[in-house]
Each structure stands twice: as C-alpha cells, then as structure tokens.
Amino acid sequence: MEFRRVLFRSEDFKINIQHYPTEDLLELAEVINGSELYIGNQSVGMAIAQGLGVNFWCEHRKDNCTLEGCETYFQRSNGFYF
C-alpha cells in the first residue's frame, strides 16, 4: 500500500505503507490506474480514480449536502463513501 501524501505515521498501521511521490498528474494517473483500491478525499486523485474506473473509498463531508444530491458524490458500484 502506498500514499501519495502521508498525513499520519505508517507505524499507526499493521501493514507497510510507503510514501510514493509523483512528478506530475500523468504519473499520478498511472499509479492510480495500476492500483486495486484508491483511498482519499475529494481531490484530483479521486477524480482520476473515478474517471479511470478504479475501486475507491472516499472521505466525504456529509454535512454540506445529501449523498443523493451532491455534486461531489457519484454513485458507483465500485465506490464507497465514508
């Protein structure tokens, strides 16, 4: 498992997590496209994952809209919002 930007320590997990810096959005898209699961928030990385059809988990604010009627919520069979 790799994180593009680490917001917490890898020792908080029971798995090895490595920081994987990318030079540009093309390289980021290539990394995301090669992944089994993208976990993130509403970001360009999430937009790329959704556009490529990659399985995703998205952190989503639930107080600014309903999940059924929000411009940042896209119902997908391969997506999960939390």
A tleap script that builds the chain and sets N, CA, C and O, in Angstrom:
source leaprc.protein.ff14SB
mol = sequence {
  NMET GLU PHE ARG ARG VAL LEU PHE ARG SER
  GLU ASP PHE LYS ILE ASN ILE GLN HIE TYR
  PRO THR GLU ASP LEU LEU GLU LEU ALA GLU
  VAL ILE ASN GLY SER GLU LEU TYR ILE GLY
  ASN GLN SER VAL GLY MET ALA ILE ALA GLN
  GLY LEU GLY VAL ASN PHE TRP CYS GLU HIE
  ARG LYS ASP ASN CYS THR LEU GLU GLY CYS
  GLU THR TYR PHE GLN ARG SER ASN GLY PHE
  TYR CPHE
}
set mol.1.N position { 0.843 -1.156 0.000 }
set mol.1.CA position { 0.000 0.000 0.000 }
set mol.1.C position { 0.895 1.229 0.000 }
set mol.1.O position { 1.919 1.246 0.683 }
set mol.2.N position { 0.527 2.253 -0.753 }
set mol.2.CA position { 1.323 3.460 -0.834 }
set mol.2.C position { 0.429 4.681 -0.702 }
set mol.2.O position { -0.735 4.660 -1.103 }
set mol.3.N position { 0.976 5.730 -0.145 }
set mol.3.CA position { 0.273 7.002 -0.052 }
set mol.3.C position { 1.027 8.031 -0.865 }
set mol.3.O position { 2.255 8.087 -0.816 }
set mol.4.N position { 0.313 8.833 -1.600 }
set mol.4.CA position { 0.951 9.920 -2.322 }
set mol.4.C position { 1.353 11.005 -1.330 }
set mol.4.O position { 2.442 11.566 -1.444 }
set mol.5.N position { 0.511 11.305 -0.379 }
set mol.5.CA position { 0.817 12.282 0.655 }
set mol.5.C position { 0.487 11.647 1.997 }
set mol.5.O position { -0.654 11.245 2.225 }
set mol.6.N position { 1.436 11.554 2.860 }
set mol.6.CA position { 1.232 10.894 4.146 }
set mol.6.C position { 0.749 11.912 5.168 }
set mol.6.O position { 1.420 12.912 5.425 }
set mol.7.N position { -0.426 11.651 5.753 }
set mol.7.CA position { -0.982 12.535 6.756 }
set mol.7.C position { -0.893 11.934 8.151 }
set mol.7.O position { -1.229 12.590 9.137 }
set mol.8.N position { -0.447 10.702 8.235 }
set mol.8.CA position { -0.279 10.034 9.516 }
set mol.8.C position { 0.883 9.073 9.400 }
set mol.8.O position { 1.362 8.800 8.300 }
set mol.9.N position { 1.324 8.573 10.499 }
set mol.9.CA position { 2.513 7.740 10.535 }
set mol.9.C position { 2.220 6.305 10.094 }
set mol.9.O position { 1.164 5.754 10.404 }
set mol.10.N position { 3.147 5.721 9.383 }
set mol.10.CA position { 2.963 4.342 8.927 }
set mol.10.C position { 2.948 3.360 10.090 }
set mol.10.O position { 2.382 2.273 9.971 }
set mol.11.N position { 3.567 3.727 11.221 }
set mol.11.CA position { 3.548 2.812 12.362 }
set mol.11.C position { 2.167 2.726 13.009 }
set mol.11.O position { 1.947 1.882 13.878 }
set mol.12.N position { 1.227 3.592 12.596 }
set mol.12.CA position { -0.152 3.505 13.085 }
set mol.12.C position { -0.883 2.314 12.464 }
set mol.12.O position { -1.966 1.951 12.924 }
set mol.13.N position { -0.317 1.712 11.445 }
set mol.13.CA position { -0.948 0.615 10.730 }
set mol.13.C position { -0.181 -0.677 10.966 }
set mol.13.O position { 0.979 -0.658 11.378 }
set mol.14.N position { -0.830 -1.783 10.703 }
set mol.14.CA position { -0.175 -3.082 10.849 }
set mol.14.C position { 0.350 -3.579 9.508 }
set mol.14.O position { 0.737 -4.739 9.371 }
set mol.15.N position { 0.359 -2.696 8.532 }
set mol.15.CA position { 0.893 -3.026 7.214 }
set mol.15.C position { 1.954 -1.990 6.854 }
set mol.15.O position { 1.995 -0.909 7.442 }
set mol.16.N position { 2.789 -2.309 5.914 }
set mol.16.CA position { 3.829 -1.395 5.483 }
set mol.16.C position { 3.253 -0.380 4.490 }
set mol.16.O position { 2.734 -0.755 3.438 }
set mol.17.N position { 3.348 0.877 4.829 }
set mol.17.CA position { 2.861 1.948 3.955 }
set mol.17.C position { 4.042 2.825 3.583 }
set mol.17.O position { 4.767 3.311 4.451 }
set mol.18.N position { 4.230 3.021 2.288 }
set mol.18.CA position { 5.344 3.826 1.821 }
set mol.18.C position { 4.841 5.092 1.150 }
set mol.18.O position { 3.784 5.100 0.519 }
set mol.19.N position { 5.609 6.155 1.294 }
set mol.19.CA position { 5.304 7.400 0.595 }
set mol.19.C position { 5.754 7.240 -0.854 }
set mol.19.O position { 6.871 6.791 -1.113 }
set mol.20.N position { 4.895 7.603 -1.792 }
set mol.20.CA position { 5.220 7.453 -3.209 }
set mol.20.C position { 5.005 8.802 -3.899 }
set mol.20.O position { 3.910 9.078 -4.389 }
set mol.21.N position { 6.031 9.633 -3.939 }
set mol.21.CA position { 5.879 10.935 -4.593 }
set mol.21.C position { 5.786 10.778 -6.112 }
set mol.21.O position { 6.441 9.910 -6.691 }
set mol.22.N position { 4.979 11.612 -6.750 }
set mol.22.CA position { 4.857 11.607 -8.204 }
set mol.22.C position { 5.270 12.975 -8.732 }
set mol.22.O position { 5.103 13.993 -8.060 }
set mol.23.N position { 5.807 12.982 -9.934 }
set mol.23.CA position { 6.307 14.215 -10.533 }
set mol.23.C position { 5.201 15.082 -11.133 }
set mol.23.O position { 5.288 16.310 -11.116 }
set mol.24.N position { 4.156 14.430 -11.666 }
set mol.24.CA position { 3.090 15.183 -12.317 }
set mol.24.C position { 1.796 14.368 -12.304 }
set mol.24.O position { 1.774 13.238 -11.817 }
set mol.25.N position { 0.721 14.945 -12.839 }
set mol.25.CA position { -0.576 14.272 -12.822 }
set mol.25.C position { -0.606 13.034 -13.714 }
set mol.25.O position { -1.347 12.093 -13.430 }
set mol.26.N position { 0.173 13.018 -14.773 }
set mol.26.CA position { 0.232 11.823 -15.618 }
set mol.26.C position { 0.799 10.651 -14.829 }
set mol.26.O position { 0.260 9.545 -14.879 }
set mol.27.N position { 1.883 10.889 -14.104 }
set mol.27.CA position { 2.460 9.811 -13.297 }
set mol.27.C position { 1.496 9.390 -12.190 }
set mol.27.O position { 1.376 8.202 -11.890 }
set mol.28.N position { 0.806 10.363 -11.579 }
set mol.28.CA position { -0.194 10.038 -10.557 }
set mol.28.C position { -1.282 9.157 -11.156 }
set mol.28.O position { -1.683 8.166 -10.545 }
set mol.29.N position { -1.765 9.510 -12.353 }
set mol.29.CA position { -2.802 8.710 -13.012 }
set mol.29.C position { -2.314 7.298 -13.306 }
set mol.29.O position { -3.081 6.344 -13.180 }
set mol.30.N position { -1.057 7.150 -13.693 }
set mol.30.CA position { -0.503 5.826 -13.958 }
set mol.30.C position { -0.443 4.990 -12.682 }
set mol.30.O position { -0.743 3.797 -12.707 }
set mol.31.N position { -0.060 5.605 -11.579 }
set mol.31.CA position { -0.003 4.889 -10.297 }
set mol.31.C position { -1.406 4.475 -9.872 }
set mol.31.O position { -1.627 3.332 -9.470 }
set mol.32.N position { -2.357 5.411 -9.961 }
set mol.32.CA position { -3.737 5.107 -9.579 }
set mol.32.C position { -4.318 4.019 -10.466 }
set mol.32.O position { -5.005 3.123 -9.976 }
set mol.33.N position { -4.053 4.084 -11.757 }
set mol.33.CA position { -4.580 3.093 -12.695 }
set mol.33.C position { -4.045 1.692 -12.404 }
set mol.33.O position { -4.715 0.702 -12.699 }
set mol.34.N position { -2.858 1.600 -11.833 }
set mol.34.CA position { -2.272 0.308 -11.507 }
set mol.34.C position { -2.641 -0.199 -10.125 }
set mol.34.O position { -2.150 -1.244 -9.696 }
set mol.35.N position { -3.497 0.527 -9.426 }
set mol.35.CA position { -3.846 0.131 -8.058 }
set mol.35.C position { -5.150 -0.661 -8.024 }
set mol.35.O position { -5.971 -0.576 -8.937 }
set mol.36.N position { -5.319 -1.424 -6.963 }
set mol.36.CA position { -6.559 -2.169 -6.751 }
set mol.36.C position { -7.609 -1.308 -6.072 }
set mol.36.O position { -8.807 -1.509 -6.271 }
set mol.37.N position { -7.158 -0.338 -5.261 }
set mol.37.CA position { -8.070 0.494 -4.481 }
set mol.37.C position { -7.424 1.845 -4.237 }
set mol.37.O position { -6.260 1.923 -3.844 }
set mol.38.N position { -8.183 2.914 -4.470 }
set mol.38.CA position { -7.720 4.268 -4.169 }
set mol.38.C position { -8.510 4.759 -2.963 }
set mol.38.O position { -9.740 4.726 -2.973 }
set mol.39.N position { -7.814 5.212 -1.926 }
set mol.39.CA position { -8.462 5.763 -0.741 }
set mol.39.C position { -8.037 7.212 -0.626 }
set mol.39.O position { -6.845 7.513 -0.582 }
set mol.40.N position { -9.014 8.117 -0.577 }
set mol.40.CA position { -8.681 9.531 -0.487 }
set mol.40.C position { -9.901 10.376 -0.213 }
set mol.40.O position { -10.983 9.871 0.091 }
set mol.41.N position { -9.700 11.676 -0.328 }
set mol.41.CA position { -10.814 12.602 -0.160 }
set mol.41.C position { -11.175 13.200 -1.518 }
set mol.41.O position { -10.696 12.739 -2.555 }
set mol.42.N position { -12.011 14.215 -1.506 }
set mol.42.CA position { -12.427 14.862 -2.740 }
set mol.42.C position { -11.249 15.666 -3.276 }
set mol.42.O position { -10.971 16.772 -2.811 }
set mol.43.N position { -10.569 15.100 -4.249 }
set mol.43.CA position { -9.322 15.674 -4.747 }
set mol.43.C position { -9.147 15.311 -6.215 }
set mol.43.O position { -9.954 14.580 -6.790 }
set mol.44.N position { -8.087 15.831 -6.807 }
set mol.44.CA position { -7.810 15.479 -8.195 }
set mol.44.C position { -7.490 13.988 -8.308 }
set mol.44.O position { -7.824 13.356 -9.310 }
set mol.45.N position { -6.844 13.426 -7.283 }
set mol.45.CA position { -6.568 11.992 -7.298 }
set mol.45.C position { -7.849 11.173 -7.314 }
set mol.45.O position { -7.943 10.169 -8.020 }
set mol.46.N position { -8.838 11.606 -6.529 }
set mol.46.CA position { -10.131 10.904 -6.512 }
set mol.46.C position { -10.827 11.037 -7.864 }
set mol.46.O position { -11.407 10.073 -8.364 }
set mol.47.N position { -10.770 12.217 -8.448 }
set mol.47.CA position { -11.383 12.419 -9.765 }
set mol.47.C position { -10.733 11.511 -10.806 }
set mol.47.O position { -11.420 10.957 -11.665 }
set mol.48.N position { -9.422 11.362 -10.732 }
set mol.48.CA position { -8.719 10.472 -11.658 }
set mol.48.C position { -9.153 9.028 -11.435 }
set mol.48.O position { -9.441 8.308 -12.392 }
set mol.49.N position { -9.199 8.605 -10.172 }
set mol.49.CA position { -9.605 7.229 -9.861 }
set mol.49.C position { -11.013 6.942 -10.371 }
set mol.49.O position { -11.257 5.891 -10.963 }
set mol.50.N position { -11.939 7.869 -10.144 }
set mol.50.CA position { -13.312 7.671 -10.606 }
set mol.50.C position { -13.376 7.653 -12.130 }
set mol.50.O position { -14.102 6.850 -12.716 }
set mol.51.N position { -12.621 8.534 -12.763 }
set mol.51.CA position { -12.611 8.580 -14.221 }
set mol.51.C position { -12.030 7.326 -14.849 }
set mol.51.O position { -12.461 6.907 -15.923 }
set mol.52.N position { -11.058 6.731 -14.188 }
set mol.52.CA position { -10.429 5.504 -14.692 }
set mol.52.C position { -11.190 4.244 -14.301 }
set mol.52.O position { -10.879 3.154 -14.781 }
set mol.53.N position { -12.185 4.392 -13.433 }
set mol.53.CA position { -12.967 3.233 -13.004 }
set mol.53.C position { -12.293 2.385 -11.941 }
set mol.53.O position { -12.639 1.218 -11.763 }
set mol.54.N position { -11.329 2.968 -11.230 }
set mol.54.CA position { -10.622 2.253 -10.171 }
set mol.54.C position { -11.520 2.174 -8.931 }
set mol.54.O position { -12.232 3.131 -8.625 }
set mol.55.N position { -11.492 1.056 -8.225 }
set mol.55.CA position { -12.229 0.945 -6.967 }
set mol.55.C position { -11.744 2.039 -6.020 }
set mol.55.O position { -10.546 2.313 -5.943 }
set mol.56.N position { -12.690 2.671 -5.290 }
set mol.56.CA position { -12.280 3.766 -4.417 }
set mol.56.C position { -13.087 3.809 -3.134 }
set mol.56.O position { -14.227 3.349 -3.064 }
set mol.57.N position { -12.441 4.387 -2.109 }
set mol.57.CA position { -13.087 4.777 -0.863 }
set mol.57.C position { -12.847 6.270 -0.742 }
set mol.57.O position { -11.709 6.731 -0.827 }
set mol.58.N position { -13.917 7.025 -0.542 }
set mol.58.CA position { -13.806 8.473 -0.499 }
set mol.58.C position { -14.308 9.027 0.827 }
set mol.58.O position { -15.444 8.772 1.226 }
set mol.59.N position { -13.456 9.786 1.504 }
set mol.59.CA position { -13.874 10.525 2.690 }
set mol.59.C position { -14.744 11.670 2.185 }
set mol.59.O position { -14.332 12.432 1.311 }
set mol.60.N position { -15.940 11.788 2.736 }
set mol.60.CA position { -16.913 12.737 2.194 }
set mol.60.C position { -17.619 13.463 3.324 }
set mol.60.O position { -18.149 12.832 4.238 }
set mol.61.N position { -17.628 14.774 3.266 }
set mol.61.CA position { -18.378 15.556 4.261 }
set mol.61.C position { -19.864 15.324 4.052 }
set mol.61.O position { -20.386 15.504 2.952 }
set mol.62.N position { -20.525 14.930 5.099 }
set mol.62.CA position { -21.953 14.647 4.981 }
set mol.62.C position { -22.814 15.818 5.438 }
set mol.62.O position { -24.037 15.770 5.314 }
set mol.63.N position { -22.189 16.870 5.965 }
set mol.63.CA position { -22.983 17.990 6.464 }
set mol.63.C position { -23.219 19.078 5.424 }
set mol.63.O position { -23.988 20.004 5.683 }
set mol.64.N position { -22.583 18.999 4.255 }
set mol.64.CA position { -22.763 20.051 3.261 }
set mol.64.C position { -23.743 19.681 2.155 }
set mol.64.O position { -24.064 20.522 1.315 }
set mol.65.N position { -24.223 18.448 2.137 }
set mol.65.CA position { -25.211 18.033 1.140 }
set mol.65.C position { -25.692 16.626 1.469 }
set mol.65.O position { -25.111 15.936 2.307 }
set mol.66.N position { -26.742 16.221 0.810 }
set mol.66.CA position { -27.184 14.836 0.971 }
set mol.66.C position { -26.398 13.977 -0.002 }
set mol.66.O position { -25.969 14.462 -1.049 }
set mol.67.N position { -26.207 12.732 0.324 }
set mol.67.CA position { -25.450 11.854 -0.562 }
set mol.67.C position { -26.177 11.606 -1.873 }
set mol.67.O position { -25.550 11.236 -2.866 }
set mol.68.N position { -27.487 11.802 -1.892 }
set mol.68.CA position { -28.236 11.591 -3.129 }
set mol.68.C position { -28.215 12.818 -4.034 }
set mol.68.O position { -28.462 12.698 -5.234 }
set mol.69.N position { -27.929 13.978 -3.491 }
set mol.69.CA position { -27.986 15.191 -4.291 }
set mol.69.C position { -26.803 16.100 -4.071 }
set mol.69.O position { -26.963 17.235 -3.624 }
set mol.70.N position { -25.631 15.618 -4.377 }
set mol.70.CA position { -24.425 16.414 -4.165 }
set mol.70.C position { -23.553 16.329 -5.408 }
set mol.70.O position { -23.434 15.273 -6.029 }
set mol.71.N position { -22.953 17.442 -5.757 }
set mol.71.CA position { -22.127 17.459 -6.958 }
set mol.71.C position { -20.797 16.724 -6.795 }
set mol.71.O position { -20.075 16.524 -7.772 }
set mol.72.N position { -20.472 16.323 -5.570 }
set mol.72.CA position { -19.221 15.602 -5.343 }
set mol.72.C position { -19.448 14.137 -5.005 }
set mol.72.O position { -18.507 13.442 -4.621 }
set mol.73.N position { -20.662 13.661 -5.139 }
set mol.73.CA position { -20.986 12.268 -4.829 }
set mol.73.C position { -21.437 11.578 -6.103 }
set mol.73.O position { -22.449 11.957 -6.692 }
set mol.74.N position { -20.702 10.580 -6.525 }
set mol.74.CA position { -21.026 9.856 -7.745 }
set mol.74.C position { -21.293 8.406 -7.382 }
set mol.74.O position { -20.380 7.689 -6.972 }
set mol.75.N position { -22.521 7.974 -7.528 }
set mol.75.CA position { -22.864 6.605 -7.183 }
set mol.75.C position { -22.202 5.656 -8.174 }
set mol.75.O position { -22.452 5.712 -9.378 }
set mol.76.N position { -21.369 4.801 -7.649 }
set mol.76.CA position { -20.673 3.808 -8.440 }
set mol.76.C position { -20.708 2.494 -7.698 }
set mol.76.O position { -20.641 2.470 -6.469 }
set mol.77.N position { -20.810 1.413 -8.421 }
set mol.77.CA position { -20.827 0.100 -7.766 }
set mol.77.C position { -19.466 -0.231 -7.158 }
set mol.77.O position { -19.382 -1.065 -6.256 }
set mol.78.N position { -18.415 0.403 -7.632 }
set mol.78.CA position { -17.077 0.123 -7.116 }
set mol.78.C position { -16.593 1.197 -6.149 }
set mol.78.O position { -15.399 1.264 -5.856 }
set mol.79.N position { -17.499 2.043 -5.646 }
set mol.79.CA position { -17.106 3.111 -4.749 }
set mol.79.C position { -17.774 3.029 -3.390 }
set mol.79.O position { -18.872 2.489 -3.257 }
set mol.80.N position { -17.107 3.564 -2.391 }
set mol.80.CA position { -17.630 3.593 -1.029 }
set mol.80.C position { -17.304 4.958 -0.437 }
set mol.80.O position { -16.169 5.427 -0.517 }
set mol.81.N position { -18.317 5.588 0.159 }
set mol.81.CA position { -18.126 6.897 0.785 }
set mol.81.C position { -18.209 6.742 2.293 }
set mol.81.O position { -19.068 6.020 2.800 }
set mol.82.N position { -17.320 7.415 3.013 }
set mol.82.CA position { -17.341 7.356 4.474 }
set mol.82.C position { -17.088 8.741 5.041 }
set mol.82.O position { -17.065 8.914 6.260 }
savepdb mol mol.pdb
quit
